[in-house]
Amino acid sequence: MRGRKDTVEIRKIKPAFEDERGAIFDILEEPVEHTGMIRSKKGSVRGNHYHKESTQYTFVLSGKMEFTTRDAHLSDGPRETAVLLPGDLVVTPPMEAHVMRFLEDTVFIDLTTKSRRANGYEGDTVRVQV
């Protein structure tokens, strides 16, 4: 998925397989270069940036966040906002500015298609206000 979306894309991840032992969830079937787990406290804000080349996947493990995006080319462009809950995956393509506001203490997995080694993150990230 590349380019501007009409709405924030949220995938509700449901079990791919379930039996008496538990459940298996297929979260993402895309190549990634970085996987990180982030803990954020209620009331905090992260993001306010976009990535020039990297697609970012955000998978919520626990808590609740408000996720807002806008086209990075349009500083006054329309914004799309969604509330993410545990089990939600949001896809943020390159050139999509985004900010996360945490409505509860939240833990999420952050996956990107560009490595964060050396200058990978800072070289791909442009800070803006969403």
C-alpha positions in Angstrom: 0.0 0.0 0.0 1.6 3.2 -1.1 0.4 6.8 -1.4 -2.3 8.8 0.3 -5.3 6.9 1.7 -8.8 8.2 2.1 -8.9 6.9 5.6 -6.5 5.5 8.1 -6.1 1.8 7.3 -6.7 -0.3 10.4 -6.6 -4.1 10.2 -8.5 -5.9 12.9 -6.3 -9.0 13.4 -8.4 -12.1 14.2 -7.1 -15.6 14.9 -6.0 -17.5 11.8 -6.3 -20.7 13.9 -7.8 -21.5 17.2 -8.3 -24.7 19.3 -8.3 -25.8 22.9 -4.6 -24.9 23.2 -5.2 -21.2 22.3 -5.0 -19.1 19.1 -2.5 -18.2 16.4 -2.7 -14.7 14.9 -1.1 -13.9 11.6 -0.1 -10.2 12.2 2.0 -9.3 9.1 3.2 -11.0 6.0 5.5 -8.3 4.7 9.3 -7.9 4.7 10.5 -5.7 7.6 14.0 -4.5 8.6 13.2 -3.4 12.2 10.9 -4.6 14.9 10.6 -2.8 18.2 8.3 -2.8 21.2 7.3 0.5 22.7 5.7 1.4 26.0 3.9 4.7 26.3 2.2 6.3 29.2 -1.3 7.7 29.2 -1.3 11.3 28.0 2.0 11.1 26.2 2.5 11.8 22.5 4.8 10.1 19.9 5.4 10.7 16.3 4.7 14.1 14.7 6.9 12.9 11.8 6.8 11.1 8.5 9.2 8.6 6.8 10.5 9.4 3.4 11.0 5.8 2.3 9.9 3.4 5.1 6.4 1.9 5.6 5.6 1.6 9.3 3.3 -1.0 10.8 1.9 -0.4 14.3 0.4 -3.3 16.2 -1.3 -2.6 19.5 -0.7 -5.2 22.2 -2.5 -3.4 25.1 -4.0 0.0 25.9 -5.6 2.5 23.6 -4.2 5.2 21.3 -5.5 7.9 19.0 -3.7 7.7 15.7 -3.8 10.7 13.3 -2.4 11.0 9.8 -2.1 13.5 7.0 -0.4 13.7 3.6 3.2 14.9 4.3 3.0 17.1 1.2 0.0 19.1 2.6 0.8 20.7 5.9 -2.8 22.1 6.0 -4.3 19.0 4.4 -7.1 16.9 5.9 -6.4 14.7 8.8 -7.7 11.2 9.5 -8.0 10.0 13.0 -8.8 6.5 14.4 -8.7 5.0 17.9 -6.6 1.9 18.0 -7.2 -1.0 20.4 -5.4 -4.2 21.2 -5.2 -6.4 18.1 -5.4 -3.5 15.7 -2.7 -3.0 13.1 -2.3 0.3 11.3 -0.3 0.7 8.1 1.5 4.0 7.5 3.1 4.3 4.1 6.0 6.7 3.2 5.1 10.4 3.1 2.2 9.9 5.5 2.7 12.2 8.6 1.5 10.6 11.8 1.1 11.3 15.5 0.0 9.0 18.3 -1.7 10.2 21.5 -2.0 7.6 24.2 -5.4 7.5 25.9 -4.2 4.7 28.3 -0.9 3.2 29.1 -0.1 1.4 25.9 2.3 -1.3 24.6 2.7 -1.7 20.8 5.0 -3.3 18.3 6.5 -1.0 15.7 7.7 -2.6 12.5 9.4 -0.7 9.6 10.6 -1.6 6.2 13.9 0.3 6.6 16.5 -0.6 9.2 17.1 1.8 12.1 20.8 0.9 12.3 23.4 3.6 11.9 21.5 6.6 10.5 18.6 4.6 9.1 15.9 6.1 11.3 17.1 9.7 11.5 17.9 9.7 7.8 14.4 8.6 6.9 12.5 10.6 9.4 11.2 14.2 9.0 9.7 15.9 12.0 6.5 17.9 11.5 3.4 18.8 13.5 0.4 16.7 12.5 
